[in-house]
């Protein structure tokens, strides 16, 4: 459990650093069709998660981080919290079970689907891809790297999607901020796993 806690804490350190760098861009993307605070909110969520993980008792870093992340303002934060909590509950069952639990939690926590121009456009295919690679018995680092690549490509592709949740479509031609931030988070996680 100590190793799991160390990985969670290292990943959150990397996630916060990556979101700090991306915050301004994410807020600008969000301002095109919304209130322009997605980057600020998702950074606050990740920062709260990092602080909670740092002080969590042994074996509870992921669960504590998930609870803290979910408590922050914004839909994306509640989704990351739900996915983290589900993954934490499946911790003893291994990486594939954790990925599958996170995907189920995502699907249960939002009515958005692939093609709706949302965070789901990145996370659903990335988690599905990770499942495939892990089921093949590939190393976790390879699965995470593949998933991060899928996420990055999917985030870019959201620029061509019309926003189902906003009929005026002012953000057509621009990637979705939630999809973009989730690609940033998954890339940070993949970097940490690659260093294990």
C-alpha positions in Angstrom: 0.0 0.0 0.0 2.9 2.3 0.7 4.0 2.0 -2.9 0.5 2.8 -4.2 0.4 5.8 -1.9 3.8 7.0 -3.3 2.6 6.6 -6.9 -0.6 8.6 -6.2 1.3 11.4 -4.5 3.9 11.6 -7.3 1.2 11.5 -9.9 -0.7 14.3 -8.2 2.5 16.4 -7.9 3.0 16.0 -11.7 -0.7 16.7 -12.5 -0.8 19.9 -10.5 2.4 21.1 -12.2 1.0 20.3 -15.6 -2.3 22.0 -14.9 -0.6 25.1 -13.5 1.2 25.4 -16.9 -2.1 24.8 -18.8 -4.4 26.8 -16.6 -4.4 30.0 -18.7 -5.0 28.2 -22.0 -7.8 26.1 -20.4 -9.5 29.2 -19.1 -9.3 30.8 -22.5 -10.8 27.8 -24.2 -13.6 27.7 -21.6 -14.3 31.4 -22.1 -15.2 30.8 -25.8 -18.5 29.2 -24.9 -18.7 29.4 -21.1 -17.5 31.3 -18.0 -13.8 30.9 -18.6 -12.8 29.2 -15.4 -12.3 25.5 -16.2 -8.5 25.7 -15.9 -8.8 27.5 -12.6 -11.3 25.0 -11.3 -9.6 21.8 -12.4 -6.3 23.1 -11.0 -8.0 23.8 -7.6 -9.4 20.3 -7.7 -6.1 18.6 -8.4 -4.4 20.8 -5.8 -6.9 19.8 -3.1 -6.4 16.2 -4.1 -2.7 16.5 -3.8 -3.0 18.1 -0.3 -5.4 15.4 0.9 -3.2 12.6 -0.5 -0.1 14.0 1.2 -1.7 13.8 4.7 -3.7 10.6 4.2 -3.1 7.5 6.4 -1.3 4.6 4.8 -3.3 2.9 2.0 -5.8 5.8 1.8 -4.0 8.3 -0.5 -6.1 7.7 -3.6 -9.4 7.6 -1.7 -8.6 10.8 0.2 -7.5 12.5 -3.0 -10.7 11.5 -4.8 -12.9 12.8 -2.0 -11.0 16.1 -1.9 -11.1 16.5 -5.7 -14.9 15.8 -5.8 -15.5 18.5 -3.3 -14.2 21.3 -5.5 -16.4 23.4 -7.7 -17.0 22.3 -11.3 -18.4 19.2 -13.1 -14.9 18.0 -14.2 -13.8 17.9 -10.6 -16.8 15.8 -9.5 -16.1 13.4 -12.4 -12.4 13.0 -11.5 -13.4 12.5 -7.9 -15.9 9.8 -8.8 -13.4 8.0 -11.0 -10.7 8.2 -8.3 -13.1 6.9 -5.7 -14.0 4.0 -7.9 -10.4 3.2 -8.7 -9.5 3.3 -5.1 -12.2 0.8 -4.2 -10.7 -1.5 -6.8 -7.1 -1.0 -5.7 -6.7 -4.5 -4.4 -7.9 -6.0 -7.7 -5.2 -4.6 -9.9 -4.7 -2.0 -12.6 -7.3 -3.4 -15.1 -10.0 -3.5 -12.4 -9.1 0.1 -11.5 -9.4 1.3 -15.0 -12.7 -0.5 -15.6 -14.1 0.9 -12.3 -13.1 4.4 -13.3 -14.7 4.1 -16.7 -18.0 2.8 -15.1 -17.9 5.7 -12.6 -17.5 8.2 -15.5 -20.4 6.7 -17.4 -22.6 6.7 -14.3 -21.7 10.3 -13.3 -22.6 12.1 -16.5 -25.2 12.0 -19.3 -22.6 13.0 -21.8 -21.5 10.5 -24.4 -18.7 10.4 -27.0 -19.5 13.0 -29.6 -21.1 15.5 -27.3 -17.9 17.6 -27.0 -17.1 17.0 -23.4 -14.5 15.4 -21.1 -16.1 12.1 -22.1 -14.6 12.4 -25.6 -11.1 12.1 -24.1 -11.6 9.9 -21.0 -13.9 7.2 -22.4 -11.6 6.2 -25.4 -8.5 6.6 -23.3 -9.7 4.3 -20.5 -11.0 1.8 -23.0 -7.7 1.8 -24.7 -5.9 1.2 -21.4 -8.2 -1.7 -20.7 -7.3 -3.4 -24.0 -3.5 -3.0 -23.4 -3.7 -4.2 -19.8 -5.9 -7.2 -20.8 -3.1 -8.2 -23.2 -0.7 -8.3 -20.3 1.3 -5.3 -21.4 3.2 -3.3 -18.8 1.2 -0.6 -17.0 3.7 2.0 -18.4 2.9 1.0 -22.0 -0.8 1.0 -21.3 -0.7 4.4 -19.7 1.4 5.9 -22.6 -1.0 4.5 -25.2 -4.0 5.9 -23.3 -2.3 9.3 -23.0 -1.7 9.3 -26.7 -5.4 8.4 -27.4 -6.5 11.2 -25.0 -4.3 13.8 -26.7 -5.6 12.9 -30.1 -9.2 12.8 -29.0 -9.0 16.2 -27.3 -7.7 17.8 -30.5 -10.5 16.1 -32.5 -13.2 17.8 -30.3 -12.5 21.0 -32.1 -14.6 19.6 -35.0 -17.5 18.6 -32.8 -20.6 20.8 -32.4 -21.5 21.3 -28.8 -24.7 19.4 -27.9 -25.1 21.4 -24.8 -24.9 24.8 -26.5 -27.0 25.2 -29.7 -25.1 28.4 -30.7 -21.9 26.4 -31.1 -19.5 29.4 -30.4 -16.7 26.9 -29.7 -16.8 25.1 -33.1 -13.2 25.0 -34.3 -11.9 25.0 -30.7 -11.1 21.9 -28.6 -13.2 21.3 -25.5 -11.5 22.5 -22.3 -12.6 19.5 -20.3 -11.4 17.1 -22.9 -8.1 19.1 -23.1 -7.5 19.1 -19.4 -8.2 15.4 -19.1 -5.5 14.8 -21.7 -3.1 16.9 -19.6 -3.9 14.8 -16.5 -3.5 11.5 -18.3 -0.2 12.6 -19.8 1.1 13.5 -16.3 0.0 10.1 -14.9 1.7 8.3 -17.8 4.9 10.2 -17.2 5.0 9.1 -13.5 4.1 5.5 -14.3 6.9 5.4 -16.9 9.4 6.4 -14.3 8.5 3.5 -11.9 
